[in-house]
Amino acid sequence: MKTHILLLRGVMPVGKNKVPMAQLRELLTTAGFKSVRTYIASGNVLLDSNLPEATIAKCVHDLTVLAKLS
């Protein structure tokens, strides 16, 4: 299993684009990603997956849109 780094664009620790990191970790874990961890409130995420990068990117995008996190 590979470790992937996600750098979510437009995520800020305060303001209108604030994303609760606990909620983001839970969302990604529920989606089946392993060892999901975030770095402060920056939108930076590390996770483990065997999926191709393009599939991970689409899945994360779709999840965050559905959860209204983006």
Biotite code that builds the C-alpha atoms (Angstrom):
import biotite.structure as struc

atoms = struc.array([
    struc.Atom([0.000, 0.000, 0.000], chain_id="A", res_id=1, res_name="MET", atom_name="CA", element="C"),
    struc.Atom([1.351, 3.426, -0.979], chain_id="A", res_id=2, res_name="LYS", atom_name="CA", element="C"),
    struc.Atom([1.194, 6.600, 1.075], chain_id="A", res_id=3, res_name="THR", atom_name="CA", element="C"),
    struc.Atom([-0.270, 9.549, -0.846], chain_id="A", res_id=4, res_name="HIS", atom_name="CA", element="C"),
    struc.Atom([-0.123, 13.251, -0.026], chain_id="A", res_id=5, res_name="ILE", atom_name="CA", element="C"),
    struc.Atom([-3.200, 15.340, -0.797], chain_id="A", res_id=6, res_name="LEU", atom_name="CA", element="C"),
    struc.Atom([-2.855, 19.118, -0.959], chain_id="A", res_id=7, res_name="LEU", atom_name="CA", element="C"),
    struc.Atom([-6.399, 20.457, -0.969], chain_id="A", res_id=8, res_name="LEU", atom_name="CA", element="C"),
    struc.Atom([-6.625, 23.845, -2.652], chain_id="A", res_id=9, res_name="ARG", atom_name="CA", element="C"),
    struc.Atom([-8.298, 26.794, -0.993], chain_id="A", res_id=10, res_name="GLY", atom_name="CA", element="C"),
    struc.Atom([-8.460, 25.343, 2.513], chain_id="A", res_id=11, res_name="VAL", atom_name="CA", element="C"),
    struc.Atom([-7.777, 27.890, 5.213], chain_id="A", res_id=12, res_name="MET", atom_name="CA", element="C"),
    struc.Atom([-7.565, 27.529, 9.000], chain_id="A", res_id=13, res_name="PRO", atom_name="CA", element="C"),
    struc.Atom([-10.081, 30.383, 9.375], chain_id="A", res_id=14, res_name="VAL", atom_name="CA", element="C"),
    struc.Atom([-12.665, 32.118, 7.211], chain_id="A", res_id=15, res_name="GLY", atom_name="CA", element="C"),
    struc.Atom([-15.159, 30.897, 4.655], chain_id="A", res_id=16, res_name="LYS", atom_name="CA", element="C"),
    struc.Atom([-13.043, 27.959, 3.429], chain_id="A", res_id=17, res_name="ASN", atom_name="CA", element="C"),
    struc.Atom([-12.437, 26.505, 6.871], chain_id="A", res_id=18, res_name="LYS", atom_name="CA", element="C"),
    struc.Atom([-12.589, 22.711, 6.780], chain_id="A", res_id=19, res_name="VAL", atom_name="CA", element="C"),
    struc.Atom([-12.877, 20.731, 10.017], chain_id="A", res_id=20, res_name="PRO", atom_name="CA", element="C"),
    struc.Atom([-9.939, 18.322, 9.852], chain_id="A", res_id=21, res_name="MET", atom_name="CA", element="C"),
    struc.Atom([-11.636, 15.712, 12.065], chain_id="A", res_id=22, res_name="ALA", atom_name="CA", element="C"),
    struc.Atom([-14.596, 15.649, 9.681], chain_id="A", res_id=23, res_name="GLN", atom_name="CA", element="C"),
    struc.Atom([-12.284, 15.374, 6.671], chain_id="A", res_id=24, res_name="LEU", atom_name="CA", element="C"),
    struc.Atom([-10.360, 12.467, 8.267], chain_id="A", res_id=25, res_name="ARG", atom_name="CA", element="C"),
    struc.Atom([-13.614, 10.679, 9.103], chain_id="A", res_id=26, res_name="GLU", atom_name="CA", element="C"),
    struc.Atom([-14.960, 11.198, 5.582], chain_id="A", res_id=27, res_name="LEU", atom_name="CA", element="C"),
    struc.Atom([-11.827, 9.777, 3.968], chain_id="A", res_id=28, res_name="LEU", atom_name="CA", element="C"),
    struc.Atom([-11.604, 6.869, 6.410], chain_id="A", res_id=29, res_name="THR", atom_name="CA", element="C"),
    struc.Atom([-15.256, 5.985, 5.801], chain_id="A", res_id=30, res_name="THR", atom_name="CA", element="C"),
    struc.Atom([-14.520, 6.029, 2.053], chain_id="A", res_id=31, res_name="ALA", atom_name="CA", element="C"),
    struc.Atom([-12.017, 3.235, 2.624], chain_id="A", res_id=32, res_name="GLY", atom_name="CA", element="C"),
    struc.Atom([-8.698, 5.052, 2.747], chain_id="A", res_id=33, res_name="PHE", atom_name="CA", element="C"),
    struc.Atom([-6.264, 3.803, 5.388], chain_id="A", res_id=34, res_name="LYS", atom_name="CA", element="C"),
    struc.Atom([-4.091, 5.651, 7.920], chain_id="A", res_id=35, res_name="SER", atom_name="CA", element="C"),
    struc.Atom([-5.708, 9.010, 7.145], chain_id="A", res_id=36, res_name="VAL", atom_name="CA", element="C"),
    struc.Atom([-3.969, 11.888, 8.892], chain_id="A", res_id=37, res_name="ARG", atom_name="CA", element="C"),
    struc.Atom([-4.039, 15.646, 8.468], chain_id="A", res_id=38, res_name="THR", atom_name="CA", element="C"),
    struc.Atom([-1.506, 18.365, 9.084], chain_id="A", res_id=39, res_name="TYR", atom_name="CA", element="C"),
    struc.Atom([-2.925, 21.234, 11.139], chain_id="A", res_id=40, res_name="ILE", atom_name="CA", element="C"),
    struc.Atom([-5.887, 22.948, 9.471], chain_id="A", res_id=41, res_name="ALA", atom_name="CA", element="C"),
    struc.Atom([-4.102, 23.352, 6.165], chain_id="A", res_id=42, res_name="SER", atom_name="CA", element="C"),
    struc.Atom([-5.977, 20.839, 4.019], chain_id="A", res_id=43, res_name="GLY", atom_name="CA", element="C"),
    struc.Atom([-2.857, 18.704, 3.739], chain_id="A", res_id=44, res_name="ASN", atom_name="CA", element="C"),
    struc.Atom([-3.706, 15.017, 4.093], chain_id="A", res_id=45, res_name="VAL", atom_name="CA", element="C"),
    struc.Atom([-1.680, 11.828, 4.101], chain_id="A", res_id=46, res_name="LEU", atom_name="CA", element="C"),
    struc.Atom([-3.426, 8.549, 3.418], chain_id="A", res_id=47, res_name="LEU", atom_name="CA", element="C"),
    struc.Atom([-2.641, 5.014, 2.343], chain_id="A", res_id=48, res_name="ASP", atom_name="CA", element="C"),
    struc.Atom([-4.254, 3.439, -0.709], chain_id="A", res_id=49, res_name="SER", atom_name="CA", element="C"),
    struc.Atom([-3.542, 1.064, -3.568], chain_id="A", res_id=50, res_name="ASN", atom_name="CA", element="C"),
    struc.Atom([-5.729, 3.090, -5.944], chain_id="A", res_id=51, res_name="LEU", atom_name="CA", element="C"),
    struc.Atom([-4.140, 5.076, -8.801], chain_id="A", res_id=52, res_name="PRO", atom_name="CA", element="C"),
    struc.Atom([-3.564, 8.775, -8.105], chain_id="A", res_id=53, res_name="GLU", atom_name="CA", element="C"),
    struc.Atom([-6.228, 9.894, -10.601], chain_id="A", res_id=54, res_name="ALA", atom_name="CA", element="C"),
    struc.Atom([-8.826, 7.674, -8.930], chain_id="A", res_id=55, res_name="THR", atom_name="CA", element="C"),
    struc.Atom([-7.926, 9.030, -5.487], chain_id="A", res_id=56, res_name="ILE", atom_name="CA", element="C"),
    struc.Atom([-8.156, 12.620, -6.753], chain_id="A", res_id=57, res_name="ALA", atom_name="CA", element="C"),
    struc.Atom([-11.603, 12.052, -8.271], chain_id="A", res_id=58, res_name="LYS", atom_name="CA", element="C"),
    struc.Atom([-12.868, 10.230, -5.195], chain_id="A", res_id=59, res_name="CYS", atom_name="CA", element="C"),
    struc.Atom([-11.657, 12.961, -2.813], chain_id="A", res_id=60, res_name="VAL", atom_name="CA", element="C"),
    struc.Atom([-13.117, 15.681, -5.035], chain_id="A", res_id=61, res_name="HIS", atom_name="CA", element="C"),
    struc.Atom([-16.471, 13.922, -5.250], chain_id="A", res_id=62, res_name="ASP", atom_name="CA", element="C"),
    struc.Atom([-16.540, 13.249, -1.494], chain_id="A", res_id=63, res_name="LEU", atom_name="CA", element="C"),
    struc.Atom([-15.742, 16.822, -0.554], chain_id="A", res_id=64, res_name="THR", atom_name="CA", element="C"),
    struc.Atom([-18.325, 18.223, -2.971], chain_id="A", res_id=65, res_name="VAL", atom_name="CA", element="C"),
    struc.Atom([-20.978, 15.878, -1.600], chain_id="A", res_id=66, res_name="LEU", atom_name="CA", element="C"),
    struc.Atom([-20.044, 16.786, 1.967], chain_id="A", res_id=67, res_name="ALA", atom_name="CA", element="C"),
    struc.Atom([-19.942, 20.497, 1.011], chain_id="A", res_id=68, res_name="LYS", atom_name="CA", element="C"),
    struc.Atom([-16.352, 20.781, 2.209], chain_id="A", res_id=69, res_name="LEU", atom_name="CA", element="C"),
    struc.Atom([-14.917, 22.227, -0.960], chain_id="A", res_id=70, res_name="SER", atom_name="CA", element="C"),
])
